[in-house]
């Protein structure tokens, strides 16, 4: 094989490499057959389109003829988009961790034709840098070792693979009682940055499931410390430079402890989760700043991330014109010239420095000025619009226009909830249209697809795709009472159980229909998104209550038992599980019944404005086959006047017509 095959791919990231002098394969059996035929090791390079250091390594090495010659002569080379196959990326990130190295992207792994890894790393420079060996020296060393030290390679490969299998089988004794929660809470609190929010140190990544855990514990225990730390984190994120104050939305992380200087790439999954947590904070506080940030972020999604199909793109690059952050930063003189007489007002809200606050330029942040008066915000919006009009004249960063099912599921769920809270039909339509696109264009009646790009579906859906889309479907059903969304979520759930299930309880992240991975993993920790098994615990709890199909409860019990037995001392990563476990153990339901749907909706609209964690709010205006097995819902009398019931622990209150009366019982 003597050419680059990436032009056959649809991934924008892979297409970025189609003109490299490297003879790249995409992930597939052809590469492994060729490796065995030529008795060569495989170089697997994993990255994604908006990854800054992926671009650096590409420019330094993959576009370099001399480096490419070594790669082509001595390796079979595979380029993988980690956003298309997060399951594969997870396997080799785990392998790298077992080698004692810090994971990340670009991921550079060396395998044999069996797909089993024997060594790896992340970014390797073209020239020596800070003690990191050059990529060319690594290539020559690995090739020589592969050819001359077969026994060592085989031993490394076996040790790594056996360790990966052992990780999947490790079990622990855990009692999931209040002492367990207390221990985790103490560990989290001791590692929180009480001044700047988030976890201590840098870089700082938004961890919305952690902040949600703190909120839930605050609501559960009335401890203001949990609330204050969650609030501090969200306020700092929304006021710091990690938030794009001109265009809306947040970047992937902050390189410093102050949330000031972002790594400027913007991802759909971060912004979907930002909208979700801001929904909670608005319900709790009714502060306009949280509503403003929701709408600013949604506006960014609509302007820059919305495909004509009505679904959302994946991300925007950190770089433009070859420079990280160039699109987003401002010079002092530039701002002064554009804003004129309003410059002084602008500097009272934003921290602007003549010499800049980052590499001579200003990253906009407003620190303690998130919550400002309505009149000031209106004036500020006019100035921001002026700056936006100037900014769009600049060359924009590259957009990764893949439509990913799981990331869209997160966005749909959050936007749908915003639509209910703010009674905004336009937001509901935005969520429904994205959901309906995935249902009609990324699902063939049997298989849900993970990625859609240029009208082509690729890669059978993974656990995250099913879990997040099921959650979004249930949410839209709760808001609209339109049973097509519930039916589709039930259909996906049955497929999920069939193709991802395991007798031990938890779901594998890869379907049993996929045979191109060396191991099927179960994940217990949160990553950049909430753990999908944890999400399914909440989904199954809701489906059990709504349908009365207690097989979902039985499955949940097994999942929780399996999950809890896999938890080790790394408690930070299980906040989503703890949130869902709390939901499973303590959920309550508010049932609104009445023949008139509009009257039911008026009551719903009052309730949805209140922060009620672990609560299912269900509107019923007629009995259907779906709810026929729920003994209470099936027996309930639906009258002309709307009634409200509060149900806890299989017991329901007497009907009430007064929302305040129901709230007093909670």
C-alpha positions, 0 to 999 in steps of 0.5 A, a space after each residue: 500500500 503506497 497512498 493515503 486512504 483518508 480521503 474516503 472518510 467523512 470525519 473532518 479530523 481525518 480529512 484534515 490529514 488526507 493530504 499528509 505524506 503518511 500512508 494513513 489507513 482509517 480504523 478497519 480490518 484492512 490495516 491489521 491484515 496488512 500489518 500481519 502480511 508485512 510483519 510491521 507494527 501499527 502506529 495508531 494516532 488518535 486525536 480530534 478536530 479541535 485539539 490544539 496539540 494534535 495540530 501541532 504534531 500534525 504540522 511538525 511530523 505528519 506533514 514532514 516528508 522525512 518523518 512520513 518516510 520513516 512511518 511508511 517504511 517501518 509502520 502501518 499507520 492508522 489515524 482515528 477520530 476519538 469523537 467517532 470511536 470513543 470506545 476505542 480511544 478509551 481502550 488505548 487510554 487505559 493501556 497508556 495509563 497502565 504504562 504509567 503515563 498521563 493520557 490525553 491527545 494526541 494519543 500515540 499507541 503502538 500495536 501489533 496486528 492483533 490490535 493489542 498495544 505494547 507501548 505508547 505516549 501522547 505528543 512527541 515533538 519533532 525536535 527535543 523539547 523539555 526532555 521529551 524524545 523526538 518523534 523520529 527517535 521514538 519511531 526508530 526505537 519502536 521499530 527496532 525493538 519490534 523486529 529484534 526483541 519479539 519476546 519483549 514485545 510479546 511480554 509487554 503486550 500480554 502484561 498490558 492486555 491481562 492488566 486491562 482484563 483484570 481491571 474489568 474484573 476487579 471487585 470491592 466491598 462497598 456499603 452505599 450508606 450515608 457514611 459512604 456519601 459522607 466520606 465522598 463529600 468530605 473528600 470532594 470538599 477538601 479538594 474544592 477551591 473555595 476562592 475560585 471554584 472548581 477543584 484546586 489547581 490548574 488546569 481547571 475543567 468544568 465538572 458539571 456533574 460534580 456541581 450537581 452533586 454538591 447541589 443535591 447534597 445541599 438540598 438533602 442536608 441543608 448544608 450551605 457549604 455545598 451550595 456555596 461551592 457549587 455556586 462559586 464554581 458556576 459564577 466563576 465559569 460564567 464570569 471568567 474568560 472560559 466563557 465567551 462573553 461576545 459569542 456565548 458558550 464556554 471553552 473546554 477548560 481553563 489553563 489557569 486556576 482563575 478560569 481566566 485563560 481558556 483553551 479556546 476550543 468550544 465543544 457541544 458537550 460542555 455547553 449542553 451541560 452548562 445549560 443544564 446546570 444553569 437551569 438548576 441555578 435559575 430554579 433555585 435563585 431566579 437570578 437573571 444572569 443564569 437565564 441570560 447565560 442560558 440564552 446566550 449559549 443557546 444563541 451561539 448554538 443556533 448561530 454557529 453550531 446548527 446544521 441545516 438538518 436541525 441537529 448540532 455540530 460537534 466543536 470549534 477549533 482553538 486556532 485560527 490563522 494558525 494561532 491559538 485564541 486569535 479569534 477571541 482576544 482583543 487589544 486595549 486599543 482595539 476595544 477603545 476604538 470600537 467602543 468609543 465613549 462607551 469604553 469606560 462603562 465597558 471597563 467597569 464590568 470587564 477587566 481590560 488592561 493596556 498591556 493585556 492579561 494574556 500574551 499582550 491581548 485581553 481575554 474578556 472576563 468580568 469576575 465579580 460583575 456577573 450579576 448586574 442590574 437589568 439596565 446595565 445588562 441591556 446596555 452591555 448587550 448593545 456593546 457586546 453586539 457591536 464587538 460581535 459584529 467586529 469579531 465575525 469579520 475575522 477568519 473563524 476557527 474551523 468547525 467540526 461539522 460531525 453530528 454526534 448522537 450522544 452530544 446532541 442528546 445532552 444538548 436536546 435534554 438541556 434545551 428542552 428543560 430550558 424551554 419548560 422552565 421559561 415557557 419558550 416554544 422556540 426552545 422546545 421546537 429547537 430540541 424537538 427538531 434535533 431529536 427528530 432528525 436523529 430519530 429519522 436520519 440516524 436510526 434505521 429501525 434496528 441500529 442507532 448510529 453515532 456519527 452523521 456527516 455529509 449525509 452519511 451515517 458511520 459507526 454503530 451507536 455506543 452506550 452514551 448514544 443510547 443513554 443520552 438520547 433515551 434521557 432526552 426522549 423521556 424529558 420531551 415526553 414529560 414536557 409535552 405528553 407526546 407519547 411518540 418520544 416515550 415510545 422511542 425511548 422505550 424502543 431504544 432501551 430494549 435495543 440497549 438491553 439486548 446489545 449492551 447488557 451483561 448478566 452481572 448488571 452494568 452495560 458495556 460501552 460497546 455493542 455486542 454487534 461490534 467485533 473490532 475491539 480487543 475488549 468490551 469495557 464497562 466504565 464507572 467513572 465520569 469523563 467529560 460527560 456524565 457516566 452513561 451507566 449512571 444516566 441509565 439508572 435514572 432513565 430506568 427508574 423513570 421508565 419503571 414508574 411511568 410504565 409499571 414494567 418492573 423489569 426495569 427496576 430489577 435491572 436497575 438493582 443489578 446495575 447498582 450492585 455491579 456498579 458499587 462493587 467496582 468502585 475503588 478509592 477514586 471517588 471523584 469520578 462517580 458523582 453521576 452515579 451518586 446522583 442517579 443512586 440518590 434518584 433511584 432511592 429517593 425519587 418522588 413523583 408529582 402527578 397532574 391529572 385532568 381532562 383539559 391538557 391546558 389546565 394540567 400544563 398551567 400547574 406543570 408550568 408552576 412546578 417546573 420553575 422550582 428546583 425539585 431534584 429527584 422528582 418526576 412530574 407527570 401530566 395525564 389527561 387520558 389513560 393509555 396502554 403505556 401506563 396500564 401496568 402502573 397500578 396507581 396511574 391505571 386506577 386514577 380517576 381523571 376528572 374535568 378539574 385538574 388534580 395534583 398527587 404527590 407519590 413517595 415510596 409507593 404511597 400517594 397523597 390525596 388529590 389537591 388543587 393547590 400547588 403550594 399545598 403539594 410543595 409543603 409535603 415535599 
